[in-house]
Amino acid sequence: MSITDTIQAGTIQAVKSLYSEDITADQITMNVTRKEFEGDYTVVTFPFTRFAKKKPGEIAEELGQYLVENVQEIVRFNVVQGFLNLVVNDSFWREFVLETAGKQAFGTQPNNGRKVMIEYCSPNTNKPLHLGHIRNILLGWSCSQLYEAAGYDVVKVQIINDRGIAICKSMLAWQKFGHGATPESTGTKSDHFVGDYYVMFEQKFQEEYKAWQASDVGQTTFKEKAKEGQDEAQFFKDFKNTYFNEHSQLGKEAREMLQLWEAHDPATMELWRKMNGWVYEGFEETFKKLGVSFDKYYYESNTYLLGKDIVDQGLASGAFYKKDDGSVWIDLTDAKLDHKVLLRSDGTSVYMTQDLGTAQMRYKDFGAEKMVYVVADEQNYHFQVLFEILKRLGEPYANGLYHLNYGMVDLPTGKMKSREGTVVDADDLIAEVIAEATAAAHERGEIAALPQAEQDDMIRKIALAALKFHIIKVGPQKRMVFDPKESVDLQGQTGPFIQYAYVRISSVLRKAGDADTSAAANYQKLEALEKELAGQLYRFPELVVNAAETYDPSLVANYCYDLAKNFHRFFTEHSILRAESEEAKAFRLQLSKAIANVLKTGMGLLGIEMPERM
């Protein structure tokens, strides 16, 4: 039984004994005691005034006295208005540290036989991964690790958007202007190579469009179609998509290529496979840098026709309706979501149709009771509609669907390096953070004597910790700013700051060698900070489960920061190897080992490795 369960059980007994009232655990409000007061846990007594017929402070005094007399783990209490602050005895915390906290599996739950699927990343194959993808990937990966720690079987998937007009733009630009170049012949990372041709298409299109604007046809179009008072620059800005679809030679060729792809033209398919292959190779390099992986890849080229059977089923059941033009819709106005098209009048599907079919296929593939979609918050409405439709269709997994939406990531300068002036490539960002970590390490000069390979590995771990922690520590729904220089600071709320706490402990444990720690069992009087650290460790398993259930890895990130900060303070205020007694030394070594264990586990859930030296 946990200490919180013990306190709840004691409180139930106390209420029954003192006030002849039966209550349950869910009627007890209990929190960790605020730092400004003595205590470990606080019971709120205000709800008990209804049956006790006394003031909250009086109730707290009576409950406190009862618990001290009848619950051996509670040694004293104090009352602040209606808040009962309870002090847990030192022996409980000592035994917890010595018997539980240092175990490698501490913080993880046994397998519960339940399965969750998490979709994240899901890029397009016309350009490299960018800064937004990094936040997406880190959230998805961390949530997958949290769910595994909470006892679930986890399936990590992504859907690759590998078809459509944007993909054809890259293909066409390479075909027209590439002159047979390859990533190898140009020395370019393969996904960047393809992305460069996507940018080139846009540049060539803009040149074509600018020339057309100045032509007689362009000027005539402006005079005939411009709205009253609309200037020429604004007209042509608004007219861009129409020009692409109705006038542009490049637009025509790109659409023709898409039609050839849909007709499975052999030459077009060969080009598509070759260029997508280059992109996949580049993606895998970036995934490897970030230390993430996937269990299954889905491809839009295989799923874009899915969902049509679901449309037929929905029509048959009356969930969908058909308009006179043959298009199929669903009325979601009673859920405040408007009407939504599911099949166009020409019989072609929309993204919603595809997503319905993909969800059904995934359930057949894996039978996961939960499906989590990690997608930016611009798609909130799409997922509200998707989930509502699946519920109305009675899909067995419909109540386990969740959209983990997140805000955008900005940089202090707005951008660091961009191929289009707006998008920061993931590889460039990783390289920048590694450069910052390298500069910081060389400035400190503490690793200069190590072999170069060891230096490089250490700097990689520090840089990736900086990058990952700086992004994950912010709650998913918040928009955030990523500062590469700030992220590697050893003194701020950063990944390297937490790594340094682990390194400090590793250094202490190395110096201690095979020291006998059996005397720790005789350590009687814990220091206040030792109790605080033990209490933090004790709450780690519950925190992991809570972070999983709320899809919020920032809870673990900030927990690790607080634990590391308290250890740094403890290290400064209390000697470990030169403690005042053998009992104190032995206990502090065991406490330090437990802290290191939890820091390594917690940061590992965020995909962050811990170095032994810095």
Sequence and secondary structure as in RCSB ss.txt:
>XXXX:A:sequence
MSITDTIQAGTIQAVKSLYSEDITADQITMNVTRKEFEGDYTVVTFPFTRFAKKKPGEIAEELGQYLVENVQEIV
RFNVVQGFLNLVVNDSFWREFVLETAGKQAFGTQPNNGRKVMIEYCSPNTNKPLHLGHIRNILLGWSCSQLYEAA
GYDVVKVQIINDRGIAICKSMLAWQKFGHGATPESTGTKSDHFVGDYYVMFEQKFQEEYKAWQASDVGQTTFKEK
AKEGQDEAQFFKDFKNTYFNEHSQLGKEAREMLQLWEAHDPATMELWRKMNGWVYEGFEETFKKLGVSFDKYYYE
SNTYLLGKDIVDQGLASGAFYKKDDGSVWIDLTDAKLDHKVLLRSDGTSVYMTQDLGTAQMRYKDFGAEKMVYVV
ADEQNYHFQVLFEILKRLGEPYANGLYHLNYGMVDLPTGKMKSREGTVVDADDLIAEVIAEATAAAHERGEIAAL
PQAEQDDMIRKIALAALKFHIIKVGPQKRMVFDPKESVDLQGQTGPFIQYAYVRISSVLRKAGDADTSAAANYQK
LEALEKELAGQLYRFPELVVNAAETYDPSLVANYCYDLAKNFHRFFTEHSILRAESEEAKAFRLQLSKAIANVLK
TGMGLLGIEMPERM
>XXXX:A:secstr
  HHHHHHHHHHHHHHHHH     GGG  EEE  TTSS SEEEE GGGHHHH S HHHHHHHHHHHHHHH TTEE
EEEEETTEEEEEE HHHHHHHIIIIITSTTTT     S EEEEE    BTTS  BHHHHHHHHHHHHHHHHHHHT
T EEEEEEEEB  SHHHHHHHHHHHHH TT  HHHHT  HHHHHHHHHHHHHHHHHHHHHHHHHSHHHHHHHHHH
  TT  HHHHHHHTHHHHHHHT HHHHHHHHHHHHHHTT HHHHHHHHHHHHHHHHHHHHHHHHHT   SEEEEH
HHHTTTTHHHHHHHHHHTSSEE TTS EEEE GGGT  EEEEE TTS B HHHHHHHHHHHHHHHH  SEEEEE 
 GGGHHHHHHHHHHHHHTT TTGGGEEEE    EE TTS SSBSSSS BBHHHHHHHHHHHHHHHHHHHTSSTTS
 HHHHHHHHHHHHHHHHHHHHHTS TTS EE  HHHHT SSSSSHHHHHHHHHHHHHHHHHHTT   GGGGG   
  HHHHHHHHHHHTHHHHHHHHHHTT THHHHHHHHHHHHHHHHHHHHS STT SSHHHHHHHHHHHHHHHHHHH
HHHHHTT    S  
